Amino acid sequence: MKHTLLFSILVFIFITLINAQVKDTSKRDVHPVCELEGRKGLKFGMSFEETRNVYLDRQFQTIDDVLALEPGLTEEELRKMMDEDAINSFLNIHSTSFAGNNATGSLMFSNNRLYSFLYTFEIETSNNNKYIDIYYDLKGLLSKKYGDPTNTSEYLSYPYEEDFPRGNHAGQAVSIGKGKYGSFWICPTNKKSVILGLTGDNYEMSLVLIYSDNSFDISEEEKLSEELEDF
């Protein structure tokens, strides 16, 4: 299916960037991101049904719109491929923008509770350095709203070290996996975070922005525990 790959890439990047948070922020003062409740009418903890009452420029309005991408696929088959939370995220894929930069977003659900907003930027350019320029532009705007990042992971690997951070070949380095740019705004007292990440592989670039409140993200173990309580 056309958008399944996008969804999988977003989830993979989200997990990768979350795992990259290596700096201990437990002793830092309360960070502005701790007050984050959501974005543009959407709040963490909302059910899928509640999010449908908030306007988004959605690509799919119903499951039938999703099924139209792959003629012959039935709703029953789709539900075998994707669980309810994944389908709900799929139905919330939408177009938006940040500071004039177009992005495709989705809402992530766990146990029918909204816990994350994932955005991937759509940049039309033949110069991969533009991705780095936009990364730093977005980082600057996010820093004005949430203060300095609690952690950053920005580097270029051999033989591109001298191009860091914005040299002529910096974009090329990232596009082949020879560097990454990541900024993290992490609340030390709860599970809220904002993550901006630029990665690349096989000459493809991916710039993502993620807002999360992982207190609504229920682990598989917790889900199983809840299900076992029924017996």
VMD Tcl script that draws the C-alpha trace (Angstrom):
set ca {
  {0.00 0.00 0.00}
  {1.27 3.44 -0.96}
  {1.41 5.04 2.47}
  {2.29 1.98 4.55}
  {5.99 2.59 3.81}
  {5.72 6.19 5.01}
  {4.07 5.05 8.20}
  {6.74 2.40 8.80}
  {9.54 4.89 8.16}
  {8.04 7.36 10.62}
  {7.76 4.74 13.33}
  {11.32 3.53 12.71}
  {12.73 7.07 12.89}
  {10.72 7.76 16.03}
  {12.11 4.68 17.80}
  {15.65 5.40 16.59}
  {15.63 8.98 17.81}
  {14.07 8.10 21.15}
  {16.82 5.54 21.70}
  {19.43 8.19 20.88}
  {18.59 10.21 24.00}
  {21.68 9.53 26.04}
  {21.97 12.59 28.22}
  {20.57 12.43 31.75}
  {18.16 15.34 32.26}
  {16.84 14.25 35.65}
  {18.60 17.08 37.51}
  {17.68 19.88 35.14}
  {15.19 22.58 36.06}
  {11.65 22.17 34.76}
  {11.78 22.67 31.00}
  {9.15 24.60 28.96}
  {8.38 21.43 27.01}
  {6.93 19.98 30.22}
  {3.89 22.19 29.61}
  {3.29 20.75 26.13}
  {-0.29 19.53 25.78}
  {-0.60 18.96 22.05}
  {-0.75 20.91 18.82}
  {-3.42 22.97 17.03}
  {-6.52 21.73 18.82}
  {-5.24 18.21 19.34}
  {-4.29 17.12 22.84}
  {-2.37 14.12 24.09}
  {-4.68 11.44 25.44}
  {-7.49 12.14 22.97}
  {-9.31 9.14 21.57}
  {-9.41 8.55 17.82}
  {-13.05 9.63 17.79}
  {-12.19 12.91 19.52}
  {-9.42 13.68 17.03}
  {-11.90 13.34 14.16}
  {-13.66 16.46 15.44}
  {-10.50 18.51 14.88}
  {-9.93 19.76 11.35}
  {-6.90 18.33 9.55}
  {-6.17 18.25 5.83}
  {-6.53 14.46 5.87}
  {-5.55 12.27 2.93}
  {-8.11 9.61 3.88}
  {-11.54 10.26 5.35}
  {-12.71 6.64 5.68}
  {-11.36 3.10 5.49}
  {-12.93 2.88 2.02}
  {-10.53 5.63 0.90}
  {-7.64 3.54 2.18}
  {-8.92 0.38 0.48}
  {-9.20 2.29 -2.82}
  {-5.39 2.40 -2.92}
  {-5.28 -1.36 -3.37}
  {-8.27 -2.73 -5.30}
  {-9.27 -6.19 -4.13}
  {-8.12 -5.66 -0.55}
  {-11.00 -6.13 1.87}
  {-11.51 -4.39 5.18}
  {-11.13 -7.73 6.94}
  {-7.76 -8.28 5.26}
  {-6.67 -4.75 6.15}
  {-7.51 -5.33 9.81}
  {-5.40 -8.49 9.76}
  {-2.48 -6.44 8.41}
  {-2.83 -3.51 10.81}
  {-4.19 -3.24 14.34}
  {-6.81 -0.65 15.31}
  {-4.28 1.92 16.53}
  {-2.29 1.65 13.28}
  {-5.44 2.07 11.18}
  {-6.43 5.11 13.25}
  {-2.99 6.61 12.62}
  {-3.35 5.84 8.92}
  {-6.71 7.65 8.81}
  {-5.06 10.72 10.35}
  {-2.28 11.12 7.77}
  {-2.53 14.77 6.78}
  {-0.80 17.70 5.12}
  {0.49 20.65 7.13}
  {3.38 23.11 7.24}
  {5.91 24.62 9.63}
  {7.34 28.06 8.86}
  {6.45 27.65 5.19}
  {7.88 24.12 4.92}
  {5.38 21.48 3.81}
  {5.12 18.30 5.84}
  {3.09 15.10 6.02}
  {1.94 14.24 9.51}
  {0.27 11.43 11.38}
  {-1.10 10.91 14.86}
  {0.13 7.91 16.82}
  {-2.25 6.04 19.10}
  {-1.75 3.47 21.83}
  {-4.80 1.79 23.30}
  {-6.87 4.43 21.45}
  {-5.05 7.32 23.13}
  {-3.11 9.92 21.18}
  {0.49 9.97 22.37}
  {2.57 11.31 19.48}
  {2.52 13.61 16.45}
  {4.95 12.62 13.67}
  {5.81 14.94 10.78}
  {8.10 14.31 7.83}
  {9.07 17.28 5.68}
  {8.64 17.34 1.92}
  {11.50 19.37 0.49}
  {11.83 19.83 -3.24}
  {15.49 20.46 -3.93}
  {18.46 19.05 -5.79}
  {20.81 20.42 -3.11}
  {20.78 18.28 0.03}
  {22.37 21.12 2.00}
  {18.92 22.72 1.96}
  {17.79 20.03 4.39}
  {20.50 21.11 6.83}
  {19.54 24.77 6.42}
  {15.90 23.96 7.17}
  {16.95 21.77 10.11}
  {18.77 24.70 11.70}
  {15.92 27.11 10.88}
  {13.43 24.80 12.62}
  {15.82 24.22 15.51}
  {16.08 27.97 16.00}
  {12.31 28.43 16.05}
  {11.80 25.50 18.41}
  {14.50 26.91 20.70}
  {12.68 30.24 20.84}
  {9.54 28.42 22.00}
  {11.00 25.70 24.24}
  {14.43 27.06 25.15}
  {17.74 25.40 24.34}
  {17.57 21.66 23.57}
  {18.26 19.40 26.52}
  {20.41 17.29 24.22}
  {21.81 17.40 20.70}
  {23.45 14.77 18.52}
  {24.95 16.46 15.48}
  {27.96 15.11 13.60}
  {29.50 14.15 10.28}
  {31.68 11.05 9.97}
  {34.93 10.47 8.08}
  {35.80 11.75 5.53}
  {33.33 14.63 5.95}
  {34.26 15.92 9.41}
  {35.57 19.23 8.05}
  {32.21 19.92 6.39}
  {30.43 19.98 9.75}
  {28.07 21.61 10.36}
  {27.10 23.27 7.04}
  {29.96 22.78 4.61}
  {29.55 22.21 0.88}
  {29.39 18.42 1.24}
  {27.45 18.21 4.52}
  {24.16 17.33 2.85}
  {25.80 14.67 0.72}
  {27.37 13.15 3.84}
  {24.03 12.86 5.61}
  {22.36 11.44 2.49}
  {24.73 8.45 2.48}
  {24.53 7.83 6.23}
  {27.78 9.58 7.13}
  {26.18 11.88 9.69}
  {23.06 12.79 11.61}
  {21.55 15.93 13.11}
  {19.24 15.61 16.09}
  {17.91 18.01 18.72}
  {15.92 16.87 21.75}
  {13.73 18.84 24.12}
  {13.02 16.40 26.95}
  {11.00 17.08 30.08}
  {12.83 15.79 33.18}
  {9.66 15.36 35.25}
  {7.30 13.62 32.83}
  {7.39 11.82 29.49}
  {6.87 14.78 27.16}
  {9.37 15.54 24.43}
  {9.95 17.30 21.13}
  {12.46 15.76 18.72}
  {13.85 17.21 15.49}
  {15.92 14.78 13.44}
  {17.71 14.75 10.09}
  {18.98 11.39 8.80}
  {19.81 9.84 5.46}
  {20.58 6.62 3.65}
  {21.15 5.57 0.03}
  {21.09 9.23 -1.07}
  {17.66 9.78 0.48}
  {17.12 12.45 3.16}
  {14.54 12.39 5.95}
  {13.77 15.41 8.14}
  {11.24 14.71 10.90}
  {9.65 16.53 13.81}
  {8.03 14.58 16.64}
  {5.93 15.70 19.60}
  {5.29 13.02 22.23}
  {3.76 12.35 25.60}
  {4.74 8.76 26.28}
  {2.66 8.55 29.43}
  {-0.13 7.60 27.00}
  {2.00 5.02 25.19}
  {1.13 1.64 26.72}
  {3.75 -1.08 26.25}
  {2.91 -4.53 24.94}
  {3.49 -5.91 28.45}
  {1.01 -3.43 29.90}
  {-1.53 -4.23 27.20}
  {-1.19 -7.96 27.95}
  {-1.55 -7.28 31.66}
  {-4.78 -5.36 31.03}
  {-6.12 -8.15 28.82}
  {-5.29 -10.79 31.44}
  {-7.33 -8.83 33.99}
  {-10.41 -9.81 31.99}
  {-9.98 -13.45 33.07}
}
mol new
graphics top color blue
foreach p $ca { graphics top sphere $p radius 0.5 }
foreach p [lrange $ca 0 end-1] q [lrange $ca 1 end] { graphics top cylinder $p $q radius 0.2 }
display resetview
